[in-house]
Structure formats: C-alpha cells, structure tokens
C-alpha cells in the first residue's frame, strides 16, 4: 500500500486537529468539512479500502465504529443524530486509500446522500 496523507498524520509529519486517539484508532477534523462537525476516524493499521479488510481485522473495524460512536456521545450530539460514512474506491468517492470513517453531525443530514 502506498503512503498516504493519513500515514503522515499518524507519524505526526503534518499537523492535524486530533480529537481522539487510542492504541488502534486516530480521529481528526476534516480539512474540508461537509457539516459543522466532520471528523475522520482511521485505523492506525493501514487498510487501503473497506474491500481490502479481512475477517482477521473484524475487531479493528469494530473498534473504529465504536470510537466514532463513543466520541459522538462524549461530545453531546449523539442523541440528536449523526452520520458515519465509508467511501470505497473511486466510484464510491474514496480519495485517500487508507480506510476511514467520516463522522458528520451538527445539522440535519438529508437523504439520499448523493
């Protein structure tokens, strides 16, 4: 897997507004937010796309989702609602090939998403 901007953020080579970190997951604000709250959650173990994830990584994928949900609750907007999006490959809108969740909140989010 080629190095990505997220790898540089993990190595602290470029700055990011980090809002969450544990031993397996990093969360930071998106530099081009699509909602008042737009945070990316990434696994510290690189996985290029959701399609590349393996059954052996199921626990890591669960931790990624739980990190996003826990952060939403801790910030106080979970009860109002939020959206978690995973883009996969080009037609799915993925631009950085390091698996990541977009947590969007802070306004009513329309459907369909696009």
N, C-alpha and C positions, 0 to 999 in steps of 0.2 A: 504494500500500500504506500503510495507517495505521501510525503509530508504535506500537511495542510496548515492553514492558519490556526486551526484549533490545536494542533501539535505545538505551535509556537506559543499559544496562550498557556497550554499546560506546562510548558518549560519556562514560562514567565519571560519569554524573549520579547513579547509585545504586551502592552498593557490591556487589561480588560476590567470591567466593573464587576468583580466577582461577588456574588451574593450568597453562594452556597458551595461548600466543599466538604467531602468526607473522603474516606480511603479509596473509593471507587468512582465517584461522580464529582463533576465540577459544574456549577451553574453560574452564568454571567449574562449581563444585559446585552441584548442585540444592538448592534451599532446602527441599524436601520429599522427601528421599531414600527410594527404594524398595528399596535394597540398601546394604550397608556402603560401597560405592563407587558413586556416582551422579553422573556428570559430563555436562554438556551441552556439545556442540560445535556452534558456529554459524558460518555463513559471515559475513564482515564485509559482504559484498554481500547486501542483503536479498532473499530469495526467500520468498514467503508460504507455499507448501506444496511438497512434492515434485512434486505435479501441475503446478505452475507452472514448474518447471525446464525449461530449453530445451536442445537439443543444444549450443548455444554455451556452456553452463555445465557441460558434462561434466567439464572439467578441474577446476573448482572443486568439484564433487561428489566427484571422486576425491580431491582434497586433503583434504576433510572426513573421508572414511573413513580415509585414511592418517594423518591427525593423531590420530584416535581410536586406531587400532591402534598407532601409534608410542608414544603416551602410555601405553597399557596395557603394552607391552613395557618401557618405561623405568621404570614403577612396579613391575615384577616379578611381575605376576599374569597375564600373557598366557598362559603355559604352563598355568595352572590353568583358565583359561577366563573368558570374559566375554560379554556380550550387547550388541549395538548395535540400537537400536530407532528407527524413524522413524514417528511418528504422522502421518497425513494426513487433514485435515478432521475435522469434528465426530464422525462415527461411527467414525473411526479413533482417536479420543482426543486429537486435537490441540487444545490450548487457547491456545497462543501462536502467532500466524500470522506466524512468522519461522522458516523451516526450521531444524530442529535434530535432532541425534542424541543419544539417551540412551545412555551407556555405563554398564552395570550390571555389578558384579562384587563379589567378596568373600564369596560364598556360592554354594551350588549353586542354580541357577535352574531352576525346574520348567517342564514343558511339558504341556499348552498354556499359553501365557502369559495368556490371559484372553479 
